[in-house]
Amino acid sequence: MQIMTWLKNIKDCRYFKSLKLFFLALFLTQCLTLQSVTQPSTGKAGEIFTAVVQTQIRPAADEPGARLIIGFLAPKSWNARVNTTMTYTSNIGNGTMSRVPANLTPDGGSDKPWEEALIDKAGYGGNYIRDLDWVVFQSDLAYNIRNGQGDINIRTTVKTKIGPQNMVVQLGYVAATTTMDIDNSSQWGYKFSDCFTVTDGQGPVIDFCSPQLSLIEPTQNMDNDIVTINFDADAVPNALTNADKVYLCARGYTQNNQEIEVCGQEMKAQMTPLGARKWRLDLWPRGYFNVPNNQILDRIEYSFTDASGTKQVLDKGDAGKRFVYKFACE
């Protein structure tokens, strides 16, 4: 009996020791928190946009040579890789930031470069249109983070030029370091803004935040580049919700107001079904409309029809106006 009690006490002691080590490991886990993002709710096309990202690091391990990482999600038409600058202030030093090297990967569970890895890790938030890029910067200075040195509070200022198009879009932010594990949710963080509105720009409003009957990707392109026209017959009730075939009915307008129409049940206008009542058509605008060499397309106005040509879907449903896509200038 005494032997059995002695063995049980040893087992309980080992269990308690293991449990203690487990909770000690949790307590010592390095911690980074993206505390807040401050940004305006609206801005004008071409203006400078400013956001402030507040980050806190609570050191619980030595991290030599760590650099602060800030990711920023913006529409591709903003060209944020070129137009963005970032600076920071903190209780361990102030400095500037530069884009991460193209081959730099996060510490942890991704072998993709940072800007691709964040698509998998953070996604696109509530944006229905995916014509966005993650742009990732790191601090130009590296810091030796030491266990127990006290909280590190960092204030990063993000400045970029707002793109030329009218739109409503969610912007995104990521905070991390080059030495923390991106697979550990306590060692990095991300937030998405409320929908940001761009005014005083070009073309109709592109609404990233709402389901779209139709959109053309990329959202900004030249008339000599391939575009993809998407149609989601399930976005709102419409005349083509249960159509077996869908055709594009489009008019191209040149910069000198020449109108070129391609509207009929020909093969090049027939859209490809993707399932779930979604359709797409890839086309080269200049070739599709047979634009003369001395002309440039200014915009496309379009709708969708069924195989008979009698049912039509316009913007905002069956009773709206044609969808409009305006091409970028040189």
Long-range contacts (C-beta under 8 A, 24 or more apart in sequence): 27-60, 28-60, 28-61, 28-147, 29-60, 29-61, 29-184, 29-186, 29-187, 30-57, 30-58, 30-59, 30-60, 30-61, 30-63, 30-145, 30-180, 30-186, 30-187, 31-57, 31-58, 31-60, 31-186, 31-187, 32-56, 32-57, 32-58, 32-175, 32-176, 32-177, 32-180, 32-186, 32-187, 32-188, 32-189, 33-57, 33-58, 33-175, 33-189, 34-173, 34-174, 34-175, 34-188, 34-189, 34-190, 34-191, 36-191, 37-173, 37-191, 37-193, 39-171, 39-193, 39-196, 40-196, 41-194, 41-196, 41-197, 42-196, 42-197, 42-198, 42-199, 43-162, 43-196, 43-197, 43-198, 43-199, 44-162, 44-198, 44-199, 44-200, 44-201, 45-162, 45-163, 45-164, 45-165, 45-166, 45-198, 45-199, 45-200, 45-201, 45-202, 46-161, 46-162, 46-164, 46-200, 46-201, 47-161, 47-162, 48-159, 48-160, 48-161, 48-162, 49-159, 49-160, 49-161, 49-162, 50-157, 50-158, 50-159, 51-157, 51-158, 51-171, 51-173, 52-155, 52-156, 52-157, 52-158, 53-155, 53-156, 53-158, 53-173, 53-175, 54-153, 54-154, 54-155, 54-156, 55-153, 55-154, 55-155, 55-156, 55-175, 55-189, 56-151, 56-152, 56-153, 56-154, 57-145, 57-151, 57-152, 57-154, 57-177, 58-151, 58-152, 59-145, 59-146, 59-147, 59-148, 59-149, 59-150, 59-151, 59-152, 60-147, 60-148, 61-145, 61-147, 62-144, 62-145, 62-146, 62-147, 63-144, 63-145, 63-177, 63-179, 63-180, 64-144, 64-145, 64-179, 65-142, 65-143, 65-144, 65-178, 65-179, 66-142, 66-143, 66-144, 66-145, 66-177, 66-178, 66-179, 66-180, 67-138, 67-139, 67-141, 67-142, 67-143, 67-177, 67-178, 67-179, 68-97, 68-138, 68-139, 68-154, 68-156, 68-175, 68-177, 69-100, 69-114, 69-136, 69-137, 69-138, 69-174, 69-175, 69-176, 69-177, 69-178, 69-188, 70-97, 70-136, 70-137, 70-138, 70-156, 70-158, 70-173, 70-174, 70-175, 71-114, 71-115, 71-118, 71-122, 71-134, 71-135, 71-136, 71-137, 71-172, 71-173, 71-174, 71-175, 71-176, 71-190, 72-134, 72-135, 72-136, 72-137, 72-158, 72-160, 72-171, 72-172, 72-173, 72-174, 73-118, 73-122, 73-124, 73-125, 73-132, 73-133, 73-134, 73-135, 73-170, 73-171, 73-172, 73-173, 73-192, 74-132, 74-133, 74-135, 74-160, 74-169, 74-171, 75-131, 75-132, 75-133, 75-163, 75-165, 75-167, 75-169, 75-208, 75-219, 76-131, 76-132, 76-133, 76-218, 76-219, 76-220, 77-131, 77-163, 77-164, 77-165, 77-218, 77-219, 77-220, 78-160, 78-161, 78-162, 78-163, 79-161, 79-163, 80-133, 80-135, 80-160, 81-133, 81-135, 83-160, 83-161, 84-135, 84-137, 84-158, 84-159, 84-160, 85-158, 85-159, 85-160, 86-137, 86-156, 86-157, 86-158, 86-159, 87-156, 87-157, 88-139, 88-154, 88-155, 88-156, 88-157, 89-154, 89-155, 90-152, 90-153, 90-154, 90-155, 91-152, 91-153, 92-143, 92-152, 93-141, 93-143, 95-139, 95-140, 95-141, 96-139, 96-140, 97-137, 97-138, 97-139, 97-140, 97-156, 98-137, 98-138, 98-140, 99-135, 99-136, 99-137, 99-138, 100-136, 100-137, 100-138, 104-138, 104-178, 106-176, 106-182, 107-178, 107-179, 107-180, 107-181, 107-182, 108-180, 108-181, 108-182, 108-183, 108-184, 109-181, 109-182, 109-183, 110-182, 110-183, 117-182, 118-174, 118-190, 121-182, 121-190, 122-172, 122-174, 122-190, 124-170, 124-172, 125-170, 125-172, 125-192, 126-170, 126-192, 126-195, 126-209, 127-169, 127-170, 127-208, 127-209, 128-208, 128-209, 128-210, 128-211, 128-212, 129-206, 129-208, 129-212, 129-215, 129-217, 129-219, 130-217, 131-217, 131-218, 131-219, 132-169, 132-208, 134-172, 134-174, 136-174, 138-178, 142-178, 145-177, 145-179, 162-198, 163-198, 163-201, 163-220, 164-201, 164-202, 164-220, 164-328, 165-198, 165-201, 165-202, 165-203, 165-206, 165-219, 165-220, 166-198, 166-199, 166-200, 166-201, 166-202, 166-203, 166-204, 166-205, 166-206, 167-197, 167-198, 167-201, 167-205, 167-206, 167-207, 167-208, 167-219, 168-195, 168-196, 168-197, 168-198, 168-205, 168-206, 168-207, 168-208, 168-209, 168-210, 169-195, 169-196, 169-198, 169-206, 169-208, 169-209, 170-194, 170-195, 170-196, 170-208, 170-209, 171-196, 202-326, 203-299, 203-324, 203-325, 203-326, 204-324, 204-326, 211-235, 211-236, 213-238, 213-313, 213-315, 213-316, 213-317, 213-323, 214-302, 214-304, 214-315, 214-323, 216-300, 216-325, 220-328, 221-327, 221-328, 222-327, 222-328, 222-330, 223-285, 223-286, 223-291, 223-296, 223-297, 223-327, 224-284, 224-285, 224-286, 225-284, 225-285, 226-282, 226-283, 226-284, 227-282, 227-283, 227-285, 227-325, 228-280, 228-281, 228-282, 229-271, 229-280, 229-281, 229-282, 229-283, 229-302, 230-278, 230-279, 230-280, 231-271, 231-278, 231-279, 231-280, 231-304, 231-313, 232-277, 232-278, 232-279, 233-277, 233-278, 233-279, 233-313, 234-276, 234-277, 234-278, 236-317, 237-317, 238-313, 238-317, 238-318, 239-306, 239-311, 239-312, 239-313, 239-318, 240-304, 240-305, 240-306, 240-311, 240-313, 241-277, 243-306, 243-307, 243-311, 244-306, 244-307, 245-270, 245-271, 245-306, 245-307, 246-270, 246-271, 246-273, 246-279, 246-304, 246-305, 246-306, 247-271, 247-304, 247-305, 247-306, 247-307, 247-309, 248-281, 248-302, 248-304, 249-302, 249-303, 249-304, 249-305, 249-312, 250-288, 250-289, 250-300, 250-301, 250-302, 250-303, 251-300, 251-301, 251-302, 251-322, 252-285, 252-288, 252-289, 252-291, 252-297, 252-299, 252-300, 253-297, 253-298, 253-299, 253-300, 253-301, 254-291, 254-295, 254-296, 254-297, 254-298, 255-295, 255-296, 255-297, 255-298, 256-295, 258-295, 260-289, 260-290, 260-291, 262-288, 262-289, 263-305, 264-309, 265-305, 265-307, 265-309, 271-304, 279-304, 285-327, 296-327, 297-327, 298-326, 298-327, 299-324, 299-325, 299-326, 299-327, 300-324, 300-325, 300-327
